[in-house]
Amino acid sequence: MEKKIFVTQPSLPPLDDFIPYLERIWDNKWLTNNGEFHKKFEAALAEYLGVEFVSLFTNGMIALQVGMQALRITGEVITTPFTFVATTHAIHLNNCKPVFCDIEPDTYTMDPAKVEALITPRTTAIMPVHVYGNPCRHEELRRIADTYGLKLFYDAAHVFGVRKDGVSVCEWGDLSMLSFHATKVFNTFEGGALITNDGNLKKRIDFLKNFGFADEVTVVAPGSNGKMDEFRAAFGLLQLELVDGEIAKRQQIARRYREALGDVPGIRVLQDIPGVKHNYAYFPIEVDARAYGMTRDGLYDKLKANGIYSRRYFYPLCSNFPTYRGLPSATAANLPVATRVAERILCLPIYAGLAEKDQTGIINTIIGD
Ligand SMILES: *Cc1c(COP(=O)(O)O)cnc(C)c1O
């Protein structure tokens, strides 16, 4: 293969469809700070996701940081090492200490059975991640959080549109963060949101994302600047019309991978979870070197030699980065499942525009024909 195939490719609406939105912004001359499109996009997102309150952000990282501040999270925060670094960084940058909890082998999400042993008098919150769009075990996490009086703040960056038993997964917890980064299922170039059922919390979040301003003369706290601008809010409105089609195409691609790779010795593929409407944000496989006859890194290199750029999300674990590896909870002994999965995981290309013949090429490279 001559052309390069990346792990994802953003979907974009026809450019002509965006022009009327731009003309409107040029007429309004209102570029940011809760403009017309911002209001419309917040309402449309709440409607689409089936949630009560949405606060738009310039990206997911700032949303995480502001969300922690809004919930007044301090001290120690129990989290997962098997995530994108933003989760751990947000905890660190909010002057809190990440405490790493191991994950489950079948969903790669935080293992609720291992949470309670990590709680100390300094613990104030649990920050799990619905990694790859797999919903966490919410009932168990909620029970632990309520028993110990902890906040439950989900990094929901991967679960856009995911539902469990008909309920939007990003409605769970005290707060959930979404990311609309270019690499996500739903993108606004850069962007993000916080989701809550608590109207007072939304109000506080909206102050904190605008420097802390409650009105012209009242600054309630040292807030950040996390506002989404009109350009991206307008673009998001347009993208919202296309996202169901994007997810449907990803589902077909996931089905084909599962059929083709399900019986390959040493390759593990996950199936849909009963009761969950998935978004197929990622297509992770696990490579067992002995059974497959090649290491995960060997397969990664082989794919790359064929122009296929798979990704080892999430290797290395966040607990192995220099800032965090000295923490008591960062040891492999505390994180046996996460450590094993990080050594084996590989995310294959999946996106609506992935051509069938390109997917065939990926499959054949893995099968070895
Ligand atoms: C993408 C991502 C983020 C960060 O979102 P940005 O919008 O890129 O700032 C945070 N957590 C997870 C798990 C992510 O995948």
The ligand as a Gaussian input file, in Angstrom:
#p B3LYP/6-31G(d) Opt

LIG

0 1
 C       -9.088000      13.058000      23.952000
 C       -9.136000      12.741000      25.392000
 C       -9.043000      13.737000      26.367000
 C       -8.696000      15.169000      26.065000
 O       -9.600000      15.817000      25.278000
 P       -9.105000      17.070000      24.398000
 O      -10.387000      17.563000      23.820000
 O       -8.168000      16.542000      23.355000
 O       -8.471000      18.049000      25.295000
 C       -9.187000      13.370000      27.690000
 N       -9.374000      12.097000      28.054000
 C       -9.451000      11.108000      27.147000
 C       -9.668000       9.707000      27.620000
 C       -9.301000      11.387000      25.796000
 O       -9.324000      10.396000      24.899000

